[in-house]
């Protein structure tokens, strides 16, 4: 038999180790998570925007043949999507106007889910969850929004 004795089928101290781990994890500042969420979702959209400007003719062809956003010409839809994908991620990454950037990308996610790739809902649900967190809670302490509110508005 091993040197570790089981008590009621449990390893002694295991509960304490789990409790300690949960305490450490619970101590991670939400602002650190906000920063990671902002950077993660910003990277997804920014990379997509960079792909679009790499070959504009191909991008317009995609909006003509595959994306087919209703009510907008392919050229206008491509320009709007590319603009949003290159500007809003910068807002999120630096945390300046982050709620506006999140709202814009959330709207774009809704359009993509509804009209372009309805079967990609797990990915879109992830994006929407992150964007809703930013929209509802703000950019967090590690952001220009926070500095502006502290310095100019005297609030936290």
N, C-alpha and C positions, 0 to 999 in steps of 0.2 A: 504494500500500500504506500502511496506517496506520503511525503511529509506534511502535505496540506490536508487537514481534517475538514470534512464537510459537516456543517451544522444545519440541520433541517434541509439538506439538499443544496445548500448555498455555500459559496466560497466566502470565508470570513473576510470582511472588509470590502467586498465587491460593491455593496450598496454605498459605502462611503466613497469609494472611487468614482462611482457613477455620479453621486451627488456633487462631488468636487468638480468633476468635468462639466456638469451642467451649470454650476456656479461660474466657472471660468467662461464658458460659452455665453452665458447670460450677461457677462460683463463686457462683451464686445460692444463698443459704442454704436448706436444706430447710425450715427453720421458716417462711420466707416463703411457700413453696409450701403448707405445712400450713395456714397462716392463710387463704390464698386458697381452698383446697379446702374448708375448714370453712365459710367465708362463702358460697361458691357453692352448696353442697348445702343449707345452712341456708336460703338464700333460696328455693329451690325448694319445700321443704316448708312453710316459714312462709307463703308466698303462698297455697299450697293451703289451709292452715288458716284463713287470713283469709277466703278465698272461702267456706269452709264456714260460718263464723259470720255471714257477711253475710246469709244467708238459710237459717235452720235448717230450715224446712219443706221447702225445695228439697233441702237436703242429705239429710234423712231419705228423701225420695222417691228420690234417686239411689241410696242404699244399699238401698232397697226394690226398685227396678226394674232398676238397671244393675250396681251393684257386687256385690250378693248374696254377701256373705262367709258361708261355711258356719259352722254351729254358733252364730252370734250373731244376735240380733234386729237389724233395721236401726237401731233407736235406739241400742242398745249399741255396735254396730260404728261408727256415726257419731260417738258420743261418744268412744270410744277413739281413733279415727283423728284426730279434731280435737284432742284433748288432746295426743297425740303430736306432731302437726304444729305445735302452738303452743308446746310446752315444749322438746322436744328441739332444735329449731333455736337456741333461746336458749342452751342448754347448749353447743352447738357454736360459736356465734358468740363467746361469752365464753371458751370453753375451760374450762368448769367441769363436771366429770363428763362430759367429751367422749366418752370411750369408752362410757359408759352410753348417752348420746344416740345415738351412732353405731350401737351394737348394736340399740337399739330401732328406729331408722329402717331398719336393714338388715332386721330382721324384718318390718317393714311393707312394705318393698320386695319381699321374698319373697312375702308374701301378695298384693300387687298383681299381681306377675308371674304367680303361680300361678293365682289365682282371678278376677282382674278383667280385666287386659289382657295376656294371654299373648303377643300379637303385638307388644307394645311393648318387647321384650327389649333392643334397642340402648340405649334410654334407661335402662332399669332396670339394665343392665350398667354403664353409666357411673356411676349413683348408687351401685351396690354397690361398684364399684372405689374410689370416693372414700371411702365409708364404711368399707371394709375397710382402707384406708390409715390412716384415723384410728384405727380399732379396734386395728390392729397396731402403729402407731408413736406413738400418742398425739396430743395437741393441739399439741405443739411449744412453743418458747420463748415465743411470743407468746400466752400463755394463763394463766388463773388456776390451772389444774392445775399448770403449771410452777412458778409462784410458791409455791403451797402445798407442793409437793414440796421445793423449795429451802429455804424458810423453816422449815417444820415438821418435815420429814423429813431435812433436811440432804443431800438427794441431788439429782442432776440428772436 
